[in-house]
Amino acid sequence: MKLCSLAALFAFGALGFSSAVAAPAIPDYIAKAVANPTRPAGDKKLDSVRKPAAVLTLPE
């Protein structure tokens, strides 16, 4: 039981640490592609959940 609790504590701690790391800047070409007016409306509607610019941006 203690091992399970310790593992859960470690997992949540790791998640908290990973969210403290700054996200990389989104390059212009990705921002322009995501903002393209010819993208389907259904895709644009889901952008707030899917975060396509962040997904397409690779950390350096």
C-alpha positions in Angstrom: 0.0 0.0 0.0 2.8 2.4 0.9 4.6 1.6 -2.4 1.4 2.4 -4.4 1.0 5.7 -2.5 4.7 6.6 -3.1 4.4 5.8 -6.8 1.3 8.0 -7.1 3.0 10.8 -5.3 6.0 10.6 -7.6 3.8 10.5 -10.7 1.9 13.7 -9.6 5.1 15.4 -8.7 6.6 14.6 -12.1 3.5 16.1 -13.8 3.8 19.2 -11.7 7.4 19.6 -12.6 6.8 19.1 -16.3 4.1 21.8 -16.4 6.6 24.3 -14.9 8.9 23.9 -18.0 8.3 26.7 -20.5 6.8 25.8 -23.8 8.9 26.5 -26.9 8.0 29.5 -29.0 5.7 28.8 -31.9 7.5 29.5 -35.2 5.8 31.9 -37.7 5.3 29.3 -40.4 3.3 27.1 -38.0 1.2 30.1 -36.7 0.4 31.1 -40.3 -0.6 27.5 -41.2 -2.9 27.2 -38.2 -4.4 30.7 -38.9 -5.0 29.8 -42.6 -8.6 30.8 -43.5 -8.9 27.8 -45.8 -8.7 25.3 -43.0 -12.0 23.5 -42.4 -14.3 25.1 -39.8 -14.5 21.8 -37.9 -10.8 21.8 -37.4 -10.7 25.4 -36.3 -13.5 24.7 -33.8 -11.4 22.0 -32.1 -8.2 24.1 -32.0 -8.7 25.1 -28.4 -8.7 21.5 -27.4 -6.2 20.0 -29.8 -3.7 22.9 -29.8 -2.3 22.2 -33.3 0.4 24.9 -33.2 1.8 23.5 -29.9 1.7 19.9 -31.3 3.5 20.9 -34.5 6.2 22.8 -32.6 9.2 20.7 -31.7 11.3 21.5 -28.7 14.9 22.5 -29.5 
